[in-house]
């Protein structure tokens, strides 16, 4: 059994019901005849494998929701998804994930139900990372459509993210000074000391170590988000002449 069989095999017993449970069944069907041995995902404890399996299942389902948001699946989105999966999972395992994604795109899955399952099973830091990736995916063609933003915000709200965190992640993809302040969940009328305090708080909240149980490969995206928080702070410092 390959990557997806291993991932979802570790997750069975955690999310066996609901929409994600149906996807697990689809995965196991794909993997039933596979005999190729692939490197195990994790040698860590069971909770780590569960978190990783649940994260991957959630990511694939929510990817499909965003890709279908504007009524079409474009090449730039597919290319980004493939690149992300290959970088994080390797060529062979990414191929399995893409086969599953193709089938998920044909399904009518209740996103509120999926979000409920994710919310009760994944830690907040993992949910932040899911939403960050969805904004990256929507922006794959350098243009976040209103329908994509609407779906992502619906997902983020369903995952229990705070309005401030949703706004902060969304504004990572808007390149003006006002949006830079929003990345740090502040406004231009904050004092320099208040800005520094807000930055320290965001740096802790978005630190890649928060998702270390997902494995090194999934920390790459978290590192990107963390870097954007740092870049926002540096731009504000330069704009205000802060030291």
Beta strands, then each sheet from edge to edge (+ up, - down):
end
